[in-house]
Amino acid sequence: MSAGLEQLVAAVQAEADERLAQADADLARLYPGDPATRQPVHTVYVPADAFEQQTPWRWGAAALELMDDHLPDAAAVTRVTGMDAALADEVLPRVRRKLAEQPFEDLRVDVEDGYGRRPDDVEDAHLGSAVEALRTYAETDGAPRWYGIRIKCLERDYRHRGLRTLVDAVAGMASRQHAGHGTAARARRL
């Protein structure tokens, strides 16, 4: 990250700390920990260190292999799910086509809790690779229609890293230049 960009991030981080101090205190008092209940998921989250440009298609191919092994025909779908045979006969080819053509509709490259804490240079490198891959999706057939980076939250302990990631991700996605790894390198050329 350039010295000027680092100063900007530091200033935004300090102002965010000041503005959110009361909210941080309220959050710590009212919500002392994460709830143990399961939350519904409608998005595919892939940790940044495990993500690459072809991840959706690799996962789709793996799902199709599993279907070949375990749900090869409508009769198997009916047997396993209890679904009406006529409906299974209609749905199965559509599911297979979806997995082959666009296995993910919504993707989040995760640098938050599914990714964990890493040194800044390691997270910067994973983020840079992810942004580089995501930038290709706008012009790639079958790519997720919705995609983005899931950053760390703005709670006090994670705020600085979260803001750093946000700035790097936005700068990298906005940049028209593709040279080099890491969004910080591209941000210097903006």
N, C-alpha and C positions, 0 to 999 in steps of 0.2 A: 504494500500500500504506500502511495507517495506521502511525503511529509505533510503536504497540504491537506490531503484526504484524511490522514491520521488525525490532524488537528481538528478538522471538521467533525469527524466521528467522536473524538474526545469531548468536544464542546456539546454535541447533541447528547452524548451519554450523560454528561454532568447535568445538563438541563433536565433530561428525563429523570435522573435520580431525584433532583430537587422537586420536580412537579409531581412525581409519583410516590414521594415519601409517605404521605398520609394513606394512600391506597395500599402501599406495601404493608404498613402497620395494620390497617383494617383487614387485609387479606390474611396476614399471619395470625391475627386474633380470631377471625371468623372461620377460617378454613385452614386448620393446622396441618392438614395432609390431604393427599389424594383420596377420593372415595374408593372403596373396594368394589364398587359395582361395575359391571361390564357396560361399556358404551357401544351403541350401534356404529358400525363402520360401513361407509359407502364409497370409500376411496382406497386405492392401493398405495400403501406407504412402503418405500424401499429405502433402507439405510444408505446414506451417501457413499459409504465405502463399498457397498455391494452393487451399486447402480452403474450401468453403462448404457449407451444409446440403444442397444438391442434387447435390453431387459424385458420389455413388454412382449416381444415376439418369442423370446426364449421361454418365458413363463407360459405363453399361449401354446407353444409347441409341447411343453411338458404336460399341460392340462389335456391336450388332445391325446397324448400317449396314454395318460391315465384313463381317459374316456374309452380309448380303444381296448384297454385291458379290462376295465370294469363296467363300462356301459356301452358295449359295442352296437347295440340296437335298441329299438323302442321297447321291445319285450323286457330287456334288462332294466331300462329306466322305470318301467311299470312295476317290475318286481322289487326294485330297490326303494322307489319313492312312493309307490301306491298311486301314482298318477294314472289317470284314465289312458288306456292304450291309444286311442285316437289322438288325444292331446300329445302324448309322448311321441307319437309318430310325426306330428307337426312340429313340435318344439325341438327335438333332437337335432335335425339338420340346421336349424337356425342357431342353436347354441354352438355347434361345430363351426359354422360359418363365421360367427362372431369371434370365436377364439382364434380362428385362422386369419381373419382380416383385421380385427382391431381388438386385441385381447384386453387392453386397458382403455377405459374411457376417461378416467380421472386418476392422475398420478401425482403423488407428492414425494419428492426426494427428501428424505428425513435427515436433518441434522439436529433434531431435538432429542426426545427421550429414547427413540428407537436407535439412535446413533451413539448417544452418550457423550461424555466429555473427552475431548482430545486436545492436544496442544494446538495453539492457533495455527501454526504452519501446516499441520496435518489436516485440520478442518478446512483451511483455506485451499489446500490442494484438492481435497475431495469435492469441495464446493465448486472450484474452478472446472474440474472435469465434468461435474453434473451440469453446470450451466452450459458448457460447450456442447454437450449432448442434447440438452433440452432445446437449444437454439435451432437444432435441425428439425424439430418436430413440426414447426409451422408449415414446412414444405414437404413433409414425408407422408405418403399415403399410409393409412392404418395407424398412424401415431395417435397417442391419447389426445382427445380434443381439449381437455383441460389438464394443465400440469403446472407445477410450481415447486417451490422450495418450502419445506416446513421448518421454520427457524425456531430457535430456542425462545422461550417466553420472555416477557419483560419484567419478571419478578427480579428483585434485587440481585440475587446470586447469579442470574443468567443474563441480565440486561445488557451488559457490555458486549458479550459474545453475540447475543441476539441481534443487536443493532449493527455490529460489525458485519455479520452475515447478511443482514437485510441490505445494507449499503452495497456490499460486494455483489450480491445476487442481482439487484436492480441495475447496477452499473454494467455488469456482465451481460445481462439480457438486453440492455439498451444499446450496447456497443455494436458497431457494425464490423469491428475487426476481429479476426479469428486467430491471430498468431499467438502462440505460446499457451502454456497451461496456467490456470489461476486467474481469477477475475481481477485481482489487484493489478496484474501486469497490464490488462486491457484498460482498466480504469485510468491508469496514468496516461494513456494515449487518447482519452476522451477530449 
